[in-house]
Amino acid sequence: MDWKNEWKRLVLFIIVFFALFYLPVGSARFDNAISEALYLAKWYAREHVVLCLLPAFFIAGAIAVFIRQNAVMKYLGPTAKKPIAYGVASVSGSILAVCSCTVLPLFAGIYRMGAGIGPATAFLYAGPAINVLAIILTAKVLGWKIGLARAIGAILFSIIIGLLMHLIFCKEEENRVKGKSAQTMDEQGRSLAQTSLFFAVLVGILIFANWGFDKENIDGFWNMIFNSKWIITSIFGFFLFWMLHSWFKMGLIKLLSVVVFTIATAVIVPDRPMITFAVAIVGISLVLFFGKGEGREWFDASWEFAAQIIPLLFFGVLIAGALLGRPDSEGLIPSGWVSGAVGGNSILSNLFASVVGAFMYFATLTEVPIIEVLLGSGMGQGPALALLLAGPALSLPNMLVIRSVLGNKKTVVYIMLVIIMATISGLFFGAIV
């Protein structure tokens, strides 16, 4: 037996044995951490998978199949003009206004199609960080100064982080671009306007299906849209079906069957729109799966993203829930430690806020009430901004997926840039306010 290799297995067995032997089952904090991990995973499955991730996977798959590679290279490639590349990346990311996990399939899609590391990471940061409603809510709840600082910081971050990633990895990017440039893409016979409208419809479904309720302004315009979100989503859905038949030549009978089942579900369970939405998603998936040509390619590309990303996301959610718990709860790490470590405006307090924010999972808008509670417990203004700039853009689940796309080195550099810049921003803001 070759013990040069077997000793590693022996060490692993010993570590696992002692971990199980001393597993603190029965301890209130440990048992609560396990419950928090499962509760967070359950909440994530209910609130994010059907409405957020599944549409995002279809958009990512569509990017891989329907967008010509030369278009991606022209506007987002490493050789594209910097104002255009970073402008397109930051604006398109901010328009989506999605959470740190929902943006991942879209980021993976444009990066694999040839987008430069700089514009791709600018898009990755901009999606969850430059959320217009979140910035407005921050200003309303936490004060206009921190709201303005968050808006300026998020916009600058997306561009600066992208530029730094490009400068650090420019040589590696040159080799990757050469490989992409050598590939060829078939012409699909659709105009740029048709392709743009198709993606506008897909993005519209993603945005309005996830339109949230603004508790701070119940009678405001935002909630007027919220009350009609499913009507608007349905309109986008009918446009999608029409495009699939007229432009993508998919069978009318199959598509009408999906429409009939979707409408029937809406009539049977009118108070459960998520079920109706899920039926529509499953119906489209079946049409694409049993179809041919571009439809089947679209399904295969979407499935590839889902198979890669979903397991990593749920593993990360479980770990994050066990360590930090849900909002208003706590896991293995006591919340008192967190609130006690972010007082004042020292380097350590800002760094700690950035690191905790980077690893904790924040659903869209939940960071505002959490920081409101922490400010009431003595959190400094600087660490509050640091957490706002690092938290929504990163999370442990998010990191695991980024690693699978970019690799270890680029992922570590991206995470460090976000944490360092958030720390510096917090220090500066805390000093001037």
C-alpha positions as CSV (number, residue, x, y, z in Angstrom):
1,M,0.0,0.0,0.0
2,D,1.3,3.5,-0.9
3,W,1.1,5.3,2.4
4,K,2.4,8.5,0.7
5,N,-1.2,9.0,-0.4
6,E,-3.1,7.0,2.2
7,W,-1.9,9.2,5.1
8,K,-4.0,12.1,3.8
9,R,-7.1,9.9,3.9
10,L,-6.2,8.8,7.4
11,V,-5.9,12.4,8.6
12,L,-9.3,13.2,7.0
13,F,-10.9,10.2,8.8
14,I,-9.4,11.3,12.1
15,I,-10.6,14.9,11.7
16,V,-14.1,13.8,10.8
17,F,-14.2,11.3,13.7
18,F,-13.2,13.9,16.3
19,A,-15.6,16.5,14.8
20,L,-18.5,14.0,15.2
21,F,-17.3,12.8,18.6
22,Y,-17.3,16.3,20.0
23,L,-20.3,17.6,18.0
24,P,-22.1,19.9,20.5
25,V,-25.6,18.4,19.8
26,G,-27.9,19.4,22.6
27,S,-26.2,22.8,23.1
28,A,-28.8,25.5,22.7
29,R,-26.7,27.7,20.5
30,F,-25.6,24.8,18.2
31,D,-29.1,23.5,17.8
32,N,-30.4,27.0,17.2
33,A,-27.7,27.5,14.5
34,I,-28.8,24.3,12.7
35,S,-32.4,25.6,12.8
36,E,-31.3,29.0,11.5
37,A,-29.5,27.4,8.6
38,L,-32.5,25.3,7.7
39,Y,-34.9,28.3,8.2
40,L,-32.8,30.5,5.9
41,A,-32.5,27.8,3.3
42,K,-36.3,27.3,3.4
43,W,-36.9,31.0,3.1
44,Y,-34.4,31.3,0.3
45,A,-36.1,28.4,-1.6
46,R,-39.6,30.0,-1.2
47,E,-38.6,33.6,-1.9
48,H,-35.8,33.5,-4.4
49,V,-35.6,30.4,-6.5
50,V,-38.9,30.5,-8.5
51,L,-39.2,34.2,-9.0
52,C,-35.5,35.3,-9.1
53,L,-33.2,32.5,-10.0
54,L,-35.2,30.6,-12.6
55,P,-35.9,33.7,-14.8
56,A,-32.2,34.7,-14.3
57,F,-31.1,31.2,-15.6
58,F,-33.2,31.6,-18.7
59,I,-31.8,35.0,-19.4
60,A,-28.2,33.7,-18.9
61,G,-29.0,30.8,-21.2
62,A,-30.4,33.2,-23.8
63,I,-27.3,35.3,-23.6
64,A,-25.2,32.2,-24.4
65,V,-27.4,31.2,-27.3
66,F,-29.0,34.3,-28.9
67,I,-26.5,37.1,-28.5
68,R,-23.7,37.1,-31.0
69,Q,-20.3,36.9,-29.5
70,N,-19.0,39.8,-31.5
71,A,-21.6,42.1,-29.9
72,V,-20.5,41.2,-26.4
73,M,-16.8,41.7,-27.4
74,K,-17.7,45.0,-29.0
75,Y,-19.4,46.6,-26.0
76,L,-18.0,44.6,-23.0
77,G,-14.8,43.0,-24.3
78,P,-11.4,43.9,-22.9
79,T,-10.6,45.8,-26.1
80,A,-13.8,47.8,-26.0
81,K,-13.6,51.6,-25.2
82,K,-13.6,51.9,-21.5
83,P,-16.3,54.6,-21.2
84,I,-18.7,52.4,-23.2
85,A,-17.7,49.1,-21.6
86,Y,-18.0,50.3,-18.0
87,G,-21.0,52.5,-18.7
88,V,-22.9,49.6,-20.3
89,A,-21.9,47.2,-17.5
90,S,-22.8,49.5,-14.6
91,V,-26.1,50.8,-16.1
92,S,-27.3,47.4,-17.2
93,G,-26.5,45.9,-13.9
94,S,-28.2,48.7,-11.9
95,I,-31.4,48.5,-14.1
96,L,-31.8,44.9,-13.0
97,A,-31.7,45.8,-9.3
98,V,-31.3,42.1,-8.2
99,C,-29.7,40.5,-5.2
100,S,-26.2,39.2,-5.0
101,C,-27.2,35.7,-6.0
102,T,-29.7,36.5,-8.8
103,V,-27.1,38.5,-10.7
104,L,-24.7,35.5,-10.8
105,P,-26.2,33.6,-13.8
106,L,-26.2,36.8,-15.8
107,F,-22.6,37.6,-14.8
108,A,-21.5,34.1,-15.7
109,G,-23.3,34.4,-19.1
110,I,-21.7,37.6,-20.2
111,Y,-18.3,36.5,-18.9
112,R,-18.3,33.2,-20.8
113,M,-19.4,35.0,-23.9
114,G,-16.3,37.1,-23.9
115,A,-16.9,40.1,-21.7
116,G,-13.7,41.5,-20.1
117,I,-13.0,40.8,-16.5
118,G,-13.4,44.5,-15.8
119,P,-16.8,45.2,-17.3
120,A,-18.0,41.8,-16.1
121,T,-17.1,42.5,-12.4
122,A,-18.5,46.0,-12.7
123,F,-21.8,44.4,-13.8
124,L,-21.5,41.9,-11.0
125,Y,-21.1,44.6,-8.4
126,A,-23.6,47.0,-9.9
127,G,-26.6,44.6,-10.0
128,P,-27.2,44.3,-6.3
129,A,-25.4,47.4,-5.1
130,I,-26.9,50.2,-7.3
131,N,-30.5,49.4,-6.4
132,V,-32.6,52.6,-6.7
133,L,-35.3,51.6,-4.2
134,A,-32.7,50.4,-1.7
135,I,-30.8,53.7,-1.9
136,I,-34.0,55.7,-1.5
137,L,-35.0,53.6,1.4
138,T,-31.6,54.1,3.0
139,A,-31.9,57.8,2.7
140,K,-35.4,57.8,4.2
141,V,-34.7,55.4,7.1
142,L,-31.0,56.1,7.9
143,G,-30.7,59.7,6.8
144,W,-29.9,61.5,3.5
145,K,-26.2,61.7,4.2
146,I,-25.7,57.9,4.3
147,G,-28.1,57.5,1.5
148,L,-26.2,59.9,-0.7
149,A,-22.9,58.3,0.3
150,R,-24.2,54.8,-0.6
151,A,-25.3,56.0,-4.0
152,I,-22.0,57.7,-4.8
153,G,-20.0,54.9,-3.3
154,A,-21.8,52.1,-5.2
155,I,-21.5,53.8,-8.6
156,L,-17.8,54.6,-8.1
157,F,-17.2,51.1,-6.7
158,S,-18.6,49.3,-9.7
159,I,-16.3,51.3,-12.1
160,I,-13.2,51.3,-9.9
161,I,-13.3,47.6,-9.0
162,G,-13.8,46.7,-12.7
163,L,-10.9,48.9,-13.7
164,L,-8.6,47.4,-11.0
165,M,-9.6,43.8,-11.9
166,H,-8.8,44.6,-15.6
167,L,-5.4,46.1,-14.6
168,I,-4.5,43.2,-12.3
169,F,-5.4,40.5,-14.8
170,C,-4.8,42.2,-18.1
171,K,-2.3,39.5,-19.3
172,E,-4.6,36.6,-18.5
173,E,-7.4,38.4,-20.2
174,E,-5.4,38.8,-23.4
175,N,-5.0,35.1,-23.7
176,R,-8.7,34.5,-22.9
177,V,-9.8,37.0,-25.6
178,K,-7.6,35.4,-28.2
179,G,-9.4,32.1,-27.6
180,K,-12.8,33.8,-27.8
181,S,-11.9,35.7,-30.9
182,A,-11.0,32.5,-32.7
183,Q,-14.5,31.1,-32.2
184,T,-17.3,31.9,-34.7
185,M,-21.0,32.4,-34.1
186,D,-23.8,31.5,-36.5
187,E,-26.1,34.2,-37.7
188,Q,-29.6,33.7,-36.3
189,G,-31.4,35.8,-38.9
190,R,-32.9,38.2,-36.4
191,S,-32.4,41.9,-36.3
192,L,-30.7,43.7,-33.4
193,A,-34.1,45.3,-32.6
194,Q,-35.8,41.9,-32.3
195,T,-33.0,40.5,-30.1
196,S,-33.1,43.7,-27.9
197,L,-36.9,43.5,-27.5
198,F,-36.7,39.8,-26.7
199,F,-34.2,40.4,-23.8
200,A,-36.2,43.4,-22.7
201,V,-39.2,41.1,-22.2
202,L,-37.2,38.6,-20.3
203,V,-35.8,41.3,-18.0
204,G,-39.2,42.8,-17.6
205,I,-40.6,39.5,-16.4
206,L,-37.6,39.2,-13.9
207,I,-38.1,42.7,-12.6
208,F,-41.8,42.9,-12.2
209,A,-42.2,39.3,-10.8
210,N,-39.9,40.4,-8.0
211,W,-41.3,44.0,-7.5
212,G,-41.3,44.5,-3.7
213,F,-43.6,46.3,-1.3
214,D,-42.5,49.7,0.1
215,K,-43.5,49.7,3.8
216,E,-42.3,53.3,4.2
217,N,-44.6,54.8,1.6
218,I,-47.7,52.6,1.4
219,D,-49.7,54.9,-1.0
220,G,-46.7,55.8,-3.2
221,F,-46.1,55.1,-6.9
222,W,-43.9,52.1,-6.1
223,N,-46.8,50.3,-4.4
224,M,-49.2,51.2,-7.2
225,I,-46.9,49.2,-9.5
226,F,-46.7,46.5,-6.8
227,N,-50.5,46.1,-6.8
228,S,-50.4,45.5,-10.5
229,K,-47.2,43.5,-10.7
230,W,-48.8,40.3,-11.8
231,I,-50.8,42.0,-14.5
232,I,-47.7,43.6,-15.9
233,T,-45.8,40.4,-15.6
234,S,-48.5,38.6,-17.5
235,I,-48.4,41.2,-20.3
236,F,-44.7,40.6,-20.7
237,G,-45.4,36.8,-20.6
238,F,-47.8,37.0,-23.5
239,F,-45.3,39.1,-25.5
240,L,-42.7,36.3,-24.8
241,F,-45.0,33.6,-26.1
242,W,-45.7,35.6,-29.3
243,M,-42.0,36.1,-29.9
244,L,-41.2,32.5,-29.3
245,H,-43.8,31.6,-32.0
246,S,-43.2,34.4,-34.5
247,W,-39.5,34.9,-34.2
248,F,-38.2,31.6,-32.9
249,K,-40.6,29.4,-34.9
250,M,-41.7,27.3,-31.9
251,G,-44.9,25.3,-32.2
252,L,-48.1,27.2,-31.7
253,I,-50.1,24.3,-30.2
254,K,-47.4,23.6,-27.6
255,L,-47.2,27.3,-26.6
256,L,-51.0,27.6,-26.4
257,S,-51.1,24.6,-24.1
258,V,-48.7,26.3,-21.7
259,V,-50.9,29.5,-21.8
260,V,-54.0,27.4,-21.1
261,F,-52.4,25.6,-18.2
262,T,-51.1,28.9,-16.8
263,I,-54.4,30.6,-17.0
264,A,-56.2,27.6,-15.5
265,T,-53.7,27.6,-12.5
266,A,-54.3,31.4,-12.0
267,V,-58.1,30.7,-11.9
268,I,-57.8,27.7,-9.5
269,V,-55.4,29.4,-7.1
270,P,-55.8,33.1,-7.6
271,D,-54.1,33.9,-4.3
272,R,-50.9,31.9,-5.1
273,P,-49.3,33.7,-8.0
274,M,-46.0,32.0,-7.4
275,I,-47.6,28.7,-8.3
276,T,-48.9,30.2,-11.5
277,F,-45.5,31.6,-12.3
278,A,-43.9,28.2,-11.6
279,V,-46.4,26.4,-14.0
280,A,-45.5,28.9,-16.7
281,I,-41.7,28.3,-16.1
282,V,-42.2,24.5,-16.2
283,G,-44.3,24.8,-19.3
284,I,-41.8,26.8,-21.2
285,S,-39.0,24.4,-20.0
286,L,-40.9,21.4,-21.5
287,V,-41.5,23.2,-24.8
288,L,-37.8,24.0,-25.1
289,F,-36.6,20.6,-23.9
290,F,-38.7,18.7,-26.4
291,G,-38.0,21.2,-29.2
292,K,-35.2,21.4,-31.6
293,G,-32.5,23.8,-32.7
294,E,-32.2,27.1,-30.8
295,G,-35.0,26.2,-28.3
296,R,-33.2,23.1,-27.1
297,E,-29.9,24.9,-27.1
298,W,-31.5,27.6,-24.9
299,F,-32.8,25.0,-22.4
300,D,-29.4,23.2,-22.3
301,A,-27.5,26.4,-21.7
302,S,-29.9,27.5,-19.0
303,W,-29.7,24.1,-17.3
304,E,-25.9,24.2,-17.4
305,F,-26.0,27.5,-15.4
306,A,-28.6,26.1,-13.0
307,A,-26.7,22.8,-12.4
308,Q,-23.5,24.8,-11.6
309,I,-24.9,27.5,-9.5
310,I,-27.9,26.2,-7.4
311,P,-25.9,23.6,-5.3
312,L,-23.3,26.2,-4.4
313,L,-25.9,28.8,-3.5
314,F,-27.8,26.5,-1.2
315,F,-24.6,25.2,0.4
316,G,-23.5,28.8,1.0
317,V,-27.0,29.8,2.4
318,L,-26.8,26.9,4.9
319,I,-23.4,27.9,6.1
320,A,-24.3,31.6,6.3
321,G,-27.5,30.8,8.2
322,A,-25.6,28.6,10.7
323,L,-22.9,31.2,11.4
324,L,-24.9,34.5,11.3
325,G,-28.6,33.4,11.3
326,R,-31.4,35.3,9.8
327,P,-32.4,39.0,10.3
328,D,-33.6,39.4,13.9
329,S,-32.0,36.1,14.8
330,E,-28.5,34.8,15.4
331,G,-26.5,31.7,14.7
332,L,-23.2,30.4,16.1
333,I,-21.8,34.0,16.2
334,P,-23.7,36.1,18.8
335,S,-25.2,39.2,17.4
336,G,-23.9,41.1,20.5
337,W,-20.4,40.5,19.2
338,V,-21.2,42.0,15.9
339,S,-22.9,45.2,17.4
340,G,-20.1,45.6,19.9
341,A,-17.4,45.4,17.3
342,V,-18.7,48.1,15.0
343,G,-18.9,51.1,17.3
344,G,-16.9,54.2,16.6
345,N,-14.9,54.8,13.4
346,S,-11.7,52.9,13.8
347,I,-10.0,50.9,11.0
348,L,-10.9,47.6,12.8
349,S,-14.6,48.6,13.2
350,N,-14.9,49.5,9.5
351,L,-13.0,46.4,8.5
352,F,-15.1,44.2,10.7
353,A,-18.3,45.6,9.3
354,S,-17.0,45.1,5.7
355,V,-16.0,41.5,6.4
356,V,-19.3,40.6,8.2
357,G,-21.3,42.3,5.4
358,A,-19.3,40.4,2.8
359,F,-20.0,37.0,4.2
360,M,-23.6,37.5,5.5
361,Y,-26.5,37.0,3.1
362,F,-28.8,40.1,2.6
363,A,-31.9,39.8,0.6
364,T,-32.7,43.0,-1.3
365,L,-33.7,45.8,1.1
366,T,-33.2,43.7,4.3
367,E,-29.9,45.4,4.9
368,V,-31.6,48.7,5.8
369,P,-33.7,47.6,8.9
370,I,-30.7,45.5,10.1
371,I,-28.4,48.5,10.0
372,E,-31.1,50.6,11.6
373,V,-31.1,48.2,14.6
374,L,-27.3,48.1,14.7
375,L,-27.1,52.0,14.7
376,G,-29.5,52.0,17.6
377,S,-27.1,49.6,19.4
378,G,-24.2,51.9,19.0
379,M,-22.9,51.2,15.5
380,G,-20.8,54.1,14.0
381,Q,-21.9,55.9,10.8
382,G,-18.7,54.8,9.0
383,P,-19.1,51.0,9.7
384,A,-22.7,51.4,8.7
385,L,-21.7,52.7,5.2
386,A,-19.0,50.0,5.0
387,L,-21.6,47.3,5.6
388,L,-24.0,48.9,3.1
389,L,-21.3,48.9,0.4
390,A,-20.0,45.4,1.0
391,G,-23.1,43.5,2.2
392,P,-25.6,43.6,-0.7
393,A,-22.9,43.0,-3.3
394,L,-21.3,40.0,-1.7
395,S,-22.3,36.9,0.4
396,L,-20.9,33.5,1.1
397,P,-23.2,31.8,-1.5
398,N,-22.2,34.5,-4.0
399,M,-18.5,33.9,-3.4
400,L,-18.7,30.2,-4.0
401,V,-20.4,30.7,-7.4
402,I,-17.9,33.5,-8.4
403,R,-15.1,31.1,-7.6
404,S,-16.6,28.5,-10.0
405,V,-16.7,31.1,-12.8
406,L,-13.5,33.1,-12.2
407,G,-11.2,30.7,-10.3
408,N,-9.6,31.1,-6.9
409,K,-7.2,34.0,-7.6
410,K,-9.6,36.3,-9.3
411,T,-12.3,35.6,-6.8
412,V,-10.0,36.4,-3.8
413,V,-8.9,39.6,-5.5
414,Y,-12.5,40.7,-6.2
415,I,-13.6,40.0,-2.6
416,M,-10.5,41.8,-1.2
417,L,-11.2,44.9,-3.4
418,V,-14.8,45.1,-2.2
419,I,-13.8,44.8,1.4
420,I,-10.8,47.2,1.3
421,M,-12.8,49.8,-0.6
422,A,-15.8,49.5,1.7
423,T,-13.5,49.9,4.7
424,I,-11.8,53.0,3.3
425,S,-15.1,54.5,2.3
426,G,-16.5,53.9,5.8
427,L,-13.4,55.5,7.4
428,F,-13.7,58.6,5.2
429,F,-17.5,58.9,5.7
430,G,-17.2,58.4,9.5
431,A,-14.5,61.1,9.7
432,I,-16.6,63.8,7.8
433,V,-19.9,63.2,9.5
